[in-house]
Amino acid sequence: MARLLRFLGAVLGSTIALFAGLFTLIGLLAGGDAGLIAGVTNLFLQVTVTTVAVTILIGIFNLFGIHLRRVISRGRGWVYSLVLLLSALLVFFFRLINDNASSMILLETVQVSIESALAGLVLFALVYGAYRLMRNGVTLGGTLFTVVLLVVLVGSLPLPELTFLANVRAWFLAVPVSAGARGILLGIALATVVAGLRILIGQDRSYRE
């Protein structure tokens, strides 16, 4: 009996996912000319957006609860939890009173500074990574990584004597880096399409078990 109920639940879940996905796909492809299907598609999209928003709110409240309990119990790292709670409350307060100037000050003085510091740490991480690669053995990949790293870092210096390296750095950013980024985005798009097709044909594991 339990196996039958599990099977029926899997069939029901797959059927709902299949029809919802097909309706949404047809409605998006047809646009406003689909009539009833377009209305159903808009309804599905609104339900999805609302569900995602509620999920984000639940996650935020859960995050607040975890850090609040850590502050109350004086657990490990409670100071960082206190800073997080105060920062979040300040941001919410400024948004509630519609004080964009204070929000921008908080953004520029705190978040931008932290992001700049983290970006600076990336330099040391890359240099240390190149050192580890070359220490373990001189290979073609390690040598290429080290040379590219040195060219990009040295080419970033604002010195007129390094114009050639600056041009090489610009070429690296415009051609190989751009190609790699587009390849990653293309891979994400293909993976999304494959995942959607698996859901549409009922082959996703979460609907079959």
N, CA, C and O of each residue as an XYZ file, in Angstrom:
836
protein
N       0.826     -1.206      0.000
C       0.000      0.000      0.000
C       0.865      1.263      0.000
O       0.602      2.223     -0.724
N       1.902      1.226      0.835
C       2.791      2.387      0.901
C       3.505      2.598     -0.428
O       3.701      3.731     -0.866
N       3.895      1.483     -1.072
C       4.563      1.602     -2.364
C       3.615      2.161     -3.417
O       4.024      2.952     -4.267
N       2.339      1.748     -3.361
C       1.353      2.263     -4.311
C       1.129      3.754     -4.114
O       1.050      4.509     -5.083
N       1.027      4.179     -2.853
C       0.847      5.605     -2.581
C       2.062      6.406     -3.037
O       1.926      7.512     -3.558
N       3.252      5.840     -2.836
C       4.459      6.530     -3.288
C       4.481      6.651     -4.807
O       4.882      7.677     -5.356
N       4.045      5.591     -5.476
C       3.997      5.615     -6.941
C       2.976      6.634     -7.438
O       3.251      7.391     -8.370
N       1.795      6.651     -6.813
C       0.770      7.608     -7.220
C       1.222      9.048     -6.962
O       0.939      9.947     -7.754
N       1.922      9.258     -5.853
C       2.444     10.592     -5.575
C       3.467     11.025     -6.600
O       3.488     12.183     -7.016
N       4.330     10.083     -7.015
C       5.323     10.412     -8.037
C       4.656     10.730     -9.368
O       5.054     11.665    -10.063
N       3.625      9.939     -9.723
C       2.906     10.195    -10.976
C       2.198     11.540    -10.930
O       2.225     12.294    -11.903
N       1.564     11.843     -9.801
C       0.868     13.120     -9.669
C       1.837     14.293     -9.757
O       1.561     15.285    -10.432
N       2.974     14.178     -9.072
C       3.959     15.251     -9.127
C       4.509     15.453    -10.523
O       4.670     16.587    -10.976
N       4.801     14.351    -11.210
C       5.307     14.453    -12.579
C       4.267     15.059    -13.512
O       4.603     15.860    -14.384
N       3.005     14.679    -13.329
C       1.939     15.209    -14.187
C       1.761     16.708    -13.984
O       1.635     17.463    -14.949
N       1.751     17.133    -12.728
C       1.604     18.568    -12.445
C       2.781     19.350    -13.020
O       2.593     20.394    -13.643
N       3.991     18.843    -12.809
C       5.171     19.527    -13.337
C       5.150     19.570    -14.858
O       5.528     20.576    -15.459
N       4.704     18.469    -15.489
C       4.665     18.402    -16.949
C       3.698     19.426    -17.526
O       4.064     20.198    -18.412
N       2.467     19.437    -17.029
C       1.473     20.355    -17.581
C       1.792     21.809    -17.238
O       1.600     22.695    -18.071
N       2.273     22.062    -16.031
C       2.636     23.435    -15.675
C       3.786     23.925    -16.542
O       3.774     25.065    -17.008
N       4.777     23.071    -16.759
C       5.901     23.465    -17.602
C       5.496     23.696    -19.042
O       5.943     24.659    -19.665
N       4.642     22.811    -19.589
C       4.198     22.981    -20.973
C       3.347     24.236    -21.137
O       3.513     24.977    -22.106
N       2.437     24.476    -20.197
C       1.616     25.683    -20.268
C       2.489     26.935    -20.224
O       2.287     27.872    -20.997
N       3.451     26.938    -19.319
C       4.320     28.111    -19.198
C       5.159     28.299    -20.453
O       5.316     29.421    -20.934
N       5.700     27.207    -20.984
C       6.526     27.299    -22.188
C       5.716     27.797    -23.378
O       6.163     28.680    -24.109
N       4.526     27.235    -23.573
C       3.689     27.663    -24.697
C       3.261     29.117    -24.530
O       3.259     29.882    -25.494
N       2.901     29.495    -23.309
C       2.485     30.874    -23.070
C       3.598     31.872    -23.307
O       3.357     32.953    -23.844
N       4.822     31.522    -22.911
C       5.948     32.429    -23.126
C       6.317     32.523    -24.600
O       6.676     33.596    -25.086
N       6.229     31.401    -25.314
C       6.563     31.421    -26.738
C       5.500     32.144    -27.561
O       5.824     32.839    -28.523
N       4.235     31.982    -27.186
C       3.150     32.591    -27.956
C       2.923     34.050    -27.597
O       2.374     34.802    -28.402
N       3.329     34.462    -26.411
C       3.131     35.847    -26.008
C       1.674     36.134    -25.690
O       0.984     35.306    -25.096
N       1.212     37.306    -26.088
C      -0.162     37.706    -25.796
C      -1.193     37.099    -26.714
O      -2.389     37.317    -26.521
N      -0.759     36.329    -27.726
C      -1.698     35.740    -28.679
C      -2.241     34.392    -28.223
O      -3.050     33.779    -28.919
N      -1.797     33.927    -27.051
C      -2.190     32.588    -26.616
C      -3.525     32.563    -25.891
O      -4.053     31.483    -25.627
N      -4.083     33.714    -25.561
C      -5.387     33.761    -24.921
C      -5.377     33.171    -23.525
O      -4.705     33.682    -22.629
N      -6.126     32.091    -23.345
C      -6.249     31.456    -22.034
C      -4.907     30.949    -21.527
O      -4.596     31.058    -20.341
N      -4.117     30.394    -22.438
C      -2.814     29.859    -22.026
C      -1.920     30.978    -21.500
O      -1.176     30.783    -20.539
N      -1.994     32.162    -22.138
C      -1.195     33.293    -21.662
C      -1.619     33.707    -20.255
O      -0.779     34.040    -19.419
N      -2.936     33.682    -19.999
C      -3.409     34.008    -18.654
C      -2.941     33.005    -17.620
O      -2.534     33.378    -16.520
N      -3.002     31.721    -17.980
C      -2.520     30.684    -17.060
C      -1.018     30.828    -16.831
O      -0.530     30.639    -15.717
N      -0.286     31.167    -17.900
C       1.160     31.360    -17.768
C       1.475     32.502    -16.812
O       2.346     32.376    -15.951
N       0.769     33.612    -16.964
C       0.983     34.739    -16.047
C       0.662     34.353    -14.606
O       1.348     34.773    -13.674
N      -0.385     33.550    -14.435
C      -0.730     33.093    -13.091
C       0.382     32.227    -12.509
O       0.763     32.393    -11.351
N       0.901     31.304    -13.316
C       1.996     30.454    -12.851
C       3.218     31.286    -12.475
O       3.860     31.036    -11.455
N       3.533     32.279    -13.311
C       4.698     33.114    -13.033
C       4.502     33.931    -11.758
O       5.436     34.092    -10.973
N       3.298     34.443    -11.553
C       3.029     35.198    -10.330
C       3.136     34.311     -9.095
O       3.680     34.720     -8.069
N       2.613     33.098     -9.206
C       2.723     32.162     -8.079
C       4.187     31.827     -7.805
O       4.606     31.738     -6.650
N       4.963     31.641     -8.877
C       6.385     31.326     -8.709
C       7.131     32.470     -8.042
O       7.910     32.253     -7.114
N       6.891     33.697     -8.518
C       7.565     34.861     -7.934
C       7.175     35.030     -6.470
O       8.022     35.319     -5.625
N       5.899     34.850     -6.177
C       5.441     34.970     -4.788
C       6.074     33.899     -3.906
O       6.484     34.171     -2.778
N       6.147     32.682     -4.433
C       6.760     31.594     -3.660
C       8.230     31.869     -3.388
O       8.718     31.640     -2.281
N       8.934     32.360     -4.401
C      10.354     32.681     -4.217
C      10.522     33.795     -3.193
O      11.419     33.736     -2.352
N       9.655     34.820     -3.260
C       9.743     35.923     -2.300
C       9.495     35.441     -0.875
O      10.210     35.826      0.050
N       8.480     34.599     -0.702
C       8.194     34.061      0.631
C       9.351     33.194      1.123
O       9.700     33.227      2.303
N       9.940     32.423      0.220
C      11.083     31.585      0.594
C      12.263     32.436      1.050
O      12.939     32.104      2.024
N      12.507     33.541      0.337
C      13.595     34.438      0.734
C      13.320     35.049      2.105
O      14.226     35.154      2.932
N      12.077     35.451      2.347
C      11.727     36.009      3.658
C      11.922     34.980      4.770
O      12.429     35.302      5.845
N      11.518     33.750      4.503
C      11.712     32.693      5.505
C      13.201     32.492      5.776
O      13.613     32.319      6.923
N      14.001     32.516      4.712
C      15.444     32.379      4.891
C      16.035     33.524      5.700
O      16.913     33.308      6.535
N      15.555     34.749      5.454
C      16.052     35.903      6.208
C      15.680     35.787      7.681
O      16.513     36.025      8.556
N      14.425     35.420      7.956
C      14.003     35.262      9.348
C      14.778     34.135     10.041
O      15.133     34.244     11.215
N      15.030     33.071      9.311
C      15.816     31.976      9.881
C      17.241     32.429     10.187
O      17.806     32.074     11.221
N      17.817     33.217      9.274
C      19.161     33.745      9.501
C      19.188     34.652     10.724
O      20.098     34.571     11.549
N      18.182     35.515     10.834
C      18.101     36.387     12.002
C      17.972     35.568     13.288
O      18.615     35.871     14.293
N      17.135     34.530     13.246
C      16.944     33.711     14.438
C      18.222     33.018     14.875
O      18.528     32.962     16.066
N      18.968     32.491     13.913
C      20.222     31.800     14.244
C      21.214     32.756     14.889
O      21.805     32.441     15.922
N      21.396     33.924     14.280
C      22.377     34.874     14.820
C      21.889     35.505     16.125
O      22.697     35.823     16.998
N      20.581     35.686     16.263
C      20.064     36.232     17.517
C      20.288     35.255     18.666
O      20.666     35.664     19.764
N      20.059     33.978     18.422
C      20.323     32.977     19.461
C      21.806     32.915     19.799
O      22.173     32.709     20.956
N      22.650     33.090     18.805
C      24.092     33.073     19.067
C      24.506     34.269     19.912
O      25.355     34.145     20.795
N      23.904     35.436     19.643
C      24.231     36.621     20.439
C      23.735     36.460     21.869
O      24.444     36.807     22.814
N      22.524     35.936     22.036
C      21.962     35.779     23.380
C      22.766     34.778     24.200
O      23.007     34.993     25.388
N      23.179     33.690     23.570
C      23.926     32.653     24.293
C      25.422     32.931     24.358
O      26.171     32.153     24.950
N      25.867     34.042     23.751
C      27.286     34.385     23.712
C      28.108     33.225     23.142
O      29.156     32.856     23.673
N      27.600     32.672     22.054
C      28.302     31.576     21.416
C      29.519     32.056     20.650
O      29.832     33.246     20.619
N      30.194     31.103     20.037
C      31.410     31.435     19.303
C      31.073     32.340     18.117
O      30.187     32.031     17.320
N      31.789     33.457     18.010
C      31.562     34.404     16.931
C      30.335     35.268     17.116
O      29.779     35.767     16.137
N      29.895     35.458     18.363
C      28.671     36.233     18.586
C      28.848     37.700     18.217
O      27.873     38.379     17.895
N      30.081     38.193     18.261
C      30.317     39.594     17.885
C      29.994     39.801     16.404
O      29.378     40.800     16.032
N      30.411     38.853     15.563
C      30.108     38.964     14.136
C      28.599     38.862     13.893
O      28.054     39.537     13.020
N      27.942     38.017     14.671
C      26.490     37.915     14.549
C      25.818     39.226     14.940
O      24.843     39.641     14.313
N      26.339     39.875     15.977
C      25.780     41.162     16.394
C      25.967     42.219     15.314
O      25.061     43.007     15.044
N      27.144     42.232     14.700
C      27.393     43.186     13.612
C      26.441     42.928     12.449
O      25.907     43.867     11.860
N      26.231     41.663     12.121
C      25.307     41.330     11.030
C      23.894     41.799     11.343
O      23.231     42.386     10.489
N      23.429     41.544     12.566
C      22.074     41.943     12.933
C      21.913     43.457     12.908
O      20.920     43.968     12.389
N      22.876     44.172     13.460
C      22.787     45.633     13.475
C      22.831     46.205     12.058
O      22.094     47.137     11.737
N      23.690     45.647     11.220
C      23.777     46.130      9.840
C      22.469     45.889      9.095
O      21.980     46.767      8.385
N      21.908     44.698      9.260
C      20.647     44.387      8.580
C      19.521     45.285      9.072
O      18.715     45.768      8.276
N      19.462     45.510     10.378
C      18.412     46.376     10.921
C      18.567     47.813     10.437
O      17.574     48.489     10.169
N      19.804     48.280     10.325
C      20.026     49.631      9.807
C      19.557     49.752      8.361
O      18.911     50.730      7.984
N      19.890     48.747      7.559
C      19.471     48.778      6.154
C      17.947     48.769      6.048
O      17.371     49.546      5.287
N      17.296     47.890      6.810
C      15.834     47.835      6.785
C      15.218     49.153      7.265
O      14.226     49.626      6.709
N      15.818     49.734      8.297
C      15.282     50.989      8.839
C      15.385     52.112      7.814
O      14.435     52.871      7.624
N      16.530     52.219      7.156
C      16.700     53.276      6.159
C      15.761     53.081      4.973
O      15.270     54.053      4.400
N      15.512     51.825      4.604
C      14.598     51.574      3.493
C      13.152     51.862      3.888
O      12.362     52.325      3.065
N      12.808     51.588      5.143
C      11.439     51.838      5.587
C      11.126     53.327      5.630
O      10.016     53.741      5.293
N      12.096     54.130      6.042
C      11.868     55.578      6.095
C      12.229     56.248      4.776
O      12.169     57.471      4.655
N      12.606     55.438      3.785
C      12.922     55.933      2.439
C      14.071     56.938      2.464
O      14.028     57.967      1.790
N      15.093     56.623      3.249
C      16.274     57.481      3.348
C      17.362     56.903      2.445
O      18.227     56.151      2.894
N      17.300     57.269      1.168
C      18.255     56.718      0.206
C      19.673     57.230      0.444
O      20.643     56.519      0.182
N      19.796     58.458      0.938
C      21.132     59.019      1.162
C      21.889     58.213      2.215
O      23.058     57.879      2.021
N      21.230     57.903      3.320
C      21.887     57.113      4.366
C      22.180     55.696      3.882
O      23.203     55.112      4.238
N      21.281     55.149      3.073
C      21.524     53.813      2.531
C      22.758     53.802      1.644
O      23.557     52.867      1.701
N      22.917     54.838      0.822
C      24.088     54.908     -0.049
C      25.364     55.117      0.753
O      26.413     54.575      0.406
N      25.280     55.903      1.827
C      26.461     56.096      2.680
C      26.871     54.775      3.316
O      28.053     54.432      3.357
N      25.879     54.037      3.812
C      26.167     52.736      4.407
C      26.742     51.782      3.375
O      27.643     50.999      3.675
N      26.219     51.849      2.159
C      26.715     50.977      1.095
C      28.148     51.316      0.720
O      28.988     50.426      0.592
N      28.429     52.606      0.541
C      29.746     53.016      0.067
C      30.817     52.881      1.143
O      31.962     52.550      0.836
N      30.460     53.133      2.396
C      31.465     53.109      3.457
C      31.701     51.714      4.031
O      32.767     51.446      4.585
N      30.735     50.842      3.905
C      30.875     49.511      4.501
C      31.042     48.447      3.427
O      32.076     47.783      3.354
N      30.022     48.290      2.595
C      30.047     47.177      1.648
C      31.140     47.344      0.603
O      31.863     46.393      0.308
N      31.269     48.545      0.039
C      32.292     48.755     -0.985
C      33.686     48.578     -0.396
O      34.575     48.037     -1.053
N      33.880     49.031      0.834
C      35.192     48.867      1.476
C      35.518     47.392      1.695
O      36.643     46.952      1.460
N      34.524     46.636      2.147
C      34.748     45.205      2.365
C      35.019     44.497      1.046
O      35.909     43.650      0.968
N      34.259     44.837      0.007
C      34.485     44.217     -1.296
C      35.866     44.559     -1.844
O      36.519     43.712     -2.453
N      36.312     45.787     -1.633
C      37.652     46.170     -2.091
C      38.727     45.391     -1.346
O      39.715     44.958     -1.939
N      38.528     45.214     -0.036
C      39.499     44.444      0.741
C      39.545     42.988      0.279
O      40.622     42.404      0.162
N      38.380     42.408      0.018
C      38.346     41.026     -0.465
C      38.981     40.913     -1.846
O      39.672     39.937     -2.137
N      38.745     41.914     -2.700
C      39.378     41.897     -4.019
C      40.893     41.983     -3.901
O      41.617     41.371     -4.686
N      41.375     42.749     -2.910
C      42.813     42.809     -2.687
C      43.382     41.480     -2.218
O      44.515     41.133     -2.550
N      42.596     40.733     -1.446
C      43.059     39.421     -0.993
C      43.164     38.421     -2.142
O      43.940     37.468     -2.072
N      42.380     38.642     -3.200
C      42.462     37.749     -4.358
C      43.871     37.777     -4.954
O      44.371     36.754     -5.421
N      44.508     38.953     -4.937
C      45.873     39.070     -5.452
C      46.812     38.119     -4.721
O      47.571     37.382     -5.352
N      46.762     38.137     -3.397
C      47.651     37.268     -2.625
C      47.297     35.797     -2.836
O      48.181     34.941     -2.861
N      46.011     35.509     -2.986
C      45.609     34.123     -3.229
C      46.149     33.629     -4.569
O      46.605     32.490     -4.672
N      46.100     34.472     -5.588
C      46.616     34.074     -6.897
C      48.129     33.888     -6.870
O      48.651     32.924     -7.430
N      48.826     34.809     -6.219
C      50.285     34.693     -6.136
C      50.680     33.440     -5.362
O      51.602     32.725     -5.755
N      49.982     33.180     -4.267
C      50.280     31.979     -3.488
C      49.955     30.718     -4.285
O      50.678     29.725     -4.206
N      48.867     30.761     -5.051
C      48.536     29.618     -5.892
C      49.592     29.359     -6.949
O      49.943     28.208     -7.211
N      50.106     30.430     -7.562
C      51.180     30.262     -8.543
C      52.437     29.699     -7.891
O      53.123     28.862     -8.478
N      52.737     30.154     -6.684
C      53.905     29.637     -5.962
C      53.754     28.149     -5.666
O      54.703     27.381     -5.825
N      52.560     27.744     -5.234
C      52.335     26.330     -4.935
C      52.443     25.474     -6.192
O      52.993     24.373     -6.159
N      51.915     25.988     -7.301
C      51.999     25.240     -8.553
C      53.444     25.033     -8.988
O      53.834     23.931     -9.373
N      54.227     26.092     -8.925
C      55.613     25.986     -9.369
C      56.466     25.197     -8.382
O      57.454     24.580     -8.783
N      56.107     25.203     -7.109
C      56.886     24.452     -6.133
C      56.667     22.947     -6.279
O      57.586     22.156     -6.068
N      55.444     22.561     -6.641
C      55.149     21.139     -6.808
C      55.742     20.562     -8.084
O      55.815     19.342     -8.238
N      56.158     21.406     -8.979
C      56.749     20.921    -10.222
C      56.414     21.857    -11.368
O      55.303     22.377    -11.466
N      57.401     22.061    -12.234
C      57.208     22.954    -13.372
C      56.461     22.193    -14.463
O      56.999     21.274    -15.080
N      55.228     22.588    -14.683
C      54.405     21.982    -15.725
C      53.961     23.054    -16.705
O      54.102     24.250    -16.450
N      53.425     22.605    -17.827
C      52.963     23.561    -18.830
C      51.817     24.410    -18.293
O      51.793     25.624    -18.490
N      50.867     23.767    -17.613
C      49.742     24.517    -17.063
C      50.167     25.498    -15.987
O      49.703     26.638    -15.960
N      51.063     25.053    -15.089
C      51.538     25.946    -14.041
C      52.325     27.119    -14.591
O      52.176     28.249    -14.127
N      53.168     26.846    -15.589
C      53.941     27.925    -16.198
C      53.039     28.918    -16.909
O      53.237     30.128    -16.803
N      52.045     28.411    -17.635
C      51.111     29.298    -18.329
C      50.329     30.149    -17.338
O      50.134     31.346    -17.554
N      49.882     29.526    -16.249
C      49.150     30.273    -15.224
C      50.020     31.371    -14.622
O      49.557     32.497    -14.439
N      51.271     31.054    -14.313
C      52.165     32.038    -13.700
C      52.474     33.182    -14.652
O      52.482     34.345    -14.247
N      52.729     32.860    -15.918
C      53.048     33.910    -16.893
C      51.858     34.842    -17.094
O      52.014     36.063    -17.101
N      50.674     34.265    -17.256
C      49.475     35.092    -17.439
C      49.221     35.946    -16.205
O      48.859     37.117    -16.321
N      49.409     35.365    -15.028
C      49.211     36.123    -13.794
C      50.168     37.304    -13.712
O      49.759     38.412    -13.368
N      51.435     37.075    -14.026
C      52.411     38.163    -13.969
C      52.107     39.241    -14.999
O      52.225     40.433    -14.713
N      51.717     38.825    -16.194
C      51.410     39.810    -17.234
C      50.221     40.668    -16.829
O      50.246     41.886    -17.002
N      49.180     40.040    -16.289
C      47.985     40.790    -15.898
C      48.280     41.718    -14.727
O      47.840     42.867    -14.718
N      49.021     41.226    -13.741
C      49.304     42.053    -12.571
C      50.255     43.197    -12.903
O      50.011     44.343    -12.526
N      51.338     42.885    -13.609
C      52.304     43.937    -13.949
C      51.703     44.904    -14.964
O      51.972     46.104    -14.915
N      50.888     44.384    -15.886
C      50.254     45.263    -16.867
C      49.241     46.205    -16.271
O      48.854     47.182    -16.913
N      48.797     45.932    -15.048
C      47.839     46.827    -14.387
C      48.507     48.041    -13.764
O      47.826     48.990    -13.374
N      49.836     48.022    -13.665
C      50.534     49.151    -13.060
C      50.486     50.363    -13.986
O      50.715     50.223    -15.187
N      50.196     51.544    -13.456
C      50.102     52.753    -14.297
C      51.467     53.350    -14.610
O      51.769     54.470    -14.199
N      52.288     52.603    -15.335
C      53.620     53.073    -15.697
C      53.736     53.145    -17.214
O      53.340     52.204    -17.902
N      54.267     54.235    -17.748
C      54.371     54.355    -19.216
C      55.318     53.336    -19.830
O      55.190     53.012    -21.010
N      56.273     52.823    -19.047
C      57.215     51.841    -19.585
C      56.568     50.482    -19.816
O      57.148     49.628    -20.486
N      55.381     50.272    -19.273
C      54.722     48.973    -19.360
C      53.545     49.002    -20.330
O      52.565     48.280    -20.150
N      53.648     49.839    -21.355
C      52.541     49.950    -22.308
C      52.300     48.635    -23.043
O      51.157     48.250    -23.284
N      53.389     47.951    -23.395
C      53.237     46.678    -24.114
C      52.503     45.656    -23.255
O      51.588     44.980    -23.726
N      52.911     45.545    -21.984
C      52.237     44.597    -21.097
C      50.786     45.004    -20.853
O      49.914     44.150    -20.693
N      50.534     46.315    -20.825
C      49.153     46.771    -20.658
C      48.301     46.362    -21.855
O      47.141     45.982    -21.695
N      48.876     46.440    -23.057
C      48.137     46.010    -24.246
C      47.896     44.500    -24.240
O      46.824     44.030    -24.620
N      48.913     43.748    -23.801
C      48.736     42.292    -23.707
C      47.663     41.957    -22.677
O      46.842     41.066    -22.894
N      47.672     42.671    -21.563
C      46.650     42.451    -20.537
C      45.254     42.754    -21.084
O      44.305     42.011    -20.836
N      45.141     43.855    -21.831
C      43.845     44.194    -22.417
C      43.383     43.108    -23.389
O      42.195     42.791    -23.454
N      44.333     42.537    -24.149
C      43.964     41.455    -25.067
C      43.506     40.221    -24.298
O      42.540     39.565    -24.690
N      44.197     39.903    -23.204
C      43.792     38.765    -22.383
C      42.361     38.943    -21.877
O      41.558     38.010    -21.913
N      42.056     40.148    -21.406
C      40.721     40.392    -20.864
C      39.656     40.405    -21.953
O      38.518     39.999    -21.717
N      40.024     40.871    -23.146
C      39.028     41.010    -24.213
C      38.767     39.705    -24.951
O      37.658     39.479    -25.435
N      39.787     38.836    -25.043
C      39.623     37.621    -25.853
C      39.495     36.360    -24.991
O      38.401     35.800    -24.924
N      40.559     35.886    -24.328
C      40.412     34.619    -23.593
C      39.434     34.704    -22.420
O      38.612     33.808    -22.228
N      39.525     35.783    -21.639
C      38.637     35.899    -20.474
C      37.187     36.034    -20.914
O      36.296     35.402    -20.346
N      36.954     36.862    -21.933
C      35.587     37.019    -22.436
C      35.053     35.713    -23.012
O      33.890     35.367    -22.807
N      35.908     34.990    -23.735
C      35.476     33.704    -24.290
C      35.156     32.703    -23.183
O      34.170     31.971    -23.270
N      35.986     32.672    -22.148
C      35.717     31.764    -21.035
C      34.429     32.107    -20.309
O      33.658     31.219    -19.945
N      34.194     33.411    -20.097
C      32.958     33.825    -19.426
C      31.732     33.459    -20.257
O      30.723     33.003    -19.717
N      31.822     33.658    -21.567
C      30.688     33.294    -22.426
C      30.482     31.783    -22.452
O      29.348     31.307    -22.511
N      31.581     31.032    -22.408
C      31.447     29.583    -22.354
C      30.757     29.122    -21.077
O      29.930     28.211    -21.105
N      31.100     29.756    -19.957
C      30.451     29.409    -18.690
C      28.962     29.734    -18.746
O      28.131     28.932    -18.319
N      28.624     30.916    -19.276
C      27.211     31.291    -19.390
C      26.464     30.345    -20.323
O      25.314     29.990    -20.065
N      27.123     29.938    -21.411
C      26.492     28.991    -22.329
C      26.269     27.642    -21.645
O      25.230     27.009    -21.833
N      27.245     27.209    -20.855
C      27.079     25.957    -20.121
C      25.942     26.030    -19.116
O      25.183     25.073    -18.959
N      25.822     27.169    -18.431
C      24.707     27.340    -17.488
C      23.374     27.296    -18.218
O      22.417     26.684    -17.743
N      23.314     27.956    -19.391
C      22.069     27.955    -20.162
C      21.703     26.550    -20.620
O      20.542     26.150    -20.530
N      22.689     25.796    -21.111
C      22.412     24.429    -21.560
C      21.993     23.538    -20.390
O      21.092     22.710    -20.525
N      22.648     23.712    -19.247
C      22.266     22.922    -18.073
C      20.845     23.249    -17.627
O      20.101     22.362    -17.209
N      20.472     24.524    -17.716
C      19.105     24.911    -17.361
C      18.094     24.290    -18.312
O      17.038     23.820    -17.889
N      18.428     24.291    -19.608
C      17.525     23.684    -20.593
C      17.382     22.185    -20.341
O      16.277     21.646    -20.393
N      18.499     21.514    -20.068
C      18.447     20.072    -19.809
C      17.629     19.774    -18.555
O      16.827     18.840    -18.537
N      17.838     20.574    -17.505
C      17.059     20.368    -16.279
C      15.573     20.590    -16.535
O      14.733     19.849    -16.024
N      15.248     21.617    -17.329
C      13.845     21.854    -17.660
C      13.237     20.720    -18.465
O      12.095     20.326    -18.227
N      14.000     20.192    -19.420
C      13.501     19.071    -20.217
C      13.298     17.824    -19.360
O      12.335     17.083    -19.558
N      14.199     17.594    -18.413
C      14.031     16.436    -17.532
C      12.760     16.559    -16.700
O      12.071     15.569    -16.455
N      12.453     17.782    -16.270
C      11.221     17.983    -15.504
C       9.999     17.805    -16.399
O       9.002     17.208    -15.992
N      10.086     18.333    -17.636
C       8.939     18.250    -18.544
C       8.604     16.811    -18.918
O       7.431     16.477    -19.088
N       9.607     15.961    -19.049
C       9.342     14.570    -19.433
C       9.240     13.653    -18.216
O       9.143     12.434    -18.358
N       9.263     14.245    -17.018
C       9.063     13.454    -15.810
C      10.234     12.595    -15.408
O      10.055     11.608    -14.695
N      11.443     12.946    -15.850
C      12.618     12.149    -15.524
C      13.399     12.689    -14.334
O      14.405     12.102    -13.937
N      12.947     13.801    -13.763
C      13.650     14.346    -12.610
C      13.463     13.430    -11.408
O      12.359     12.951    -11.151
N      14.523     13.193    -10.688
C      14.501     12.211     -9.611
C      13.537     12.597     -8.492
O      12.920     11.730     -7.874
N      13.407     13.894     -8.234
C      12.553     14.326     -7.130
C      11.084     14.032     -7.389
O      10.299     13.951     -6.444
N      10.694     13.870     -8.657
C       9.298     13.574     -8.963
C       9.042     12.080     -9.091
O       7.888     11.650     -9.102
N      10.097     11.288     -9.187
C       9.914      9.859     -9.371
C      10.023      9.085     -8.071
O       9.725      7.891     -8.043
N      10.441      9.729     -6.998
C      10.604      9.017     -5.729
C       9.653      9.581     -4.687
O       9.638      9.113     -3.548
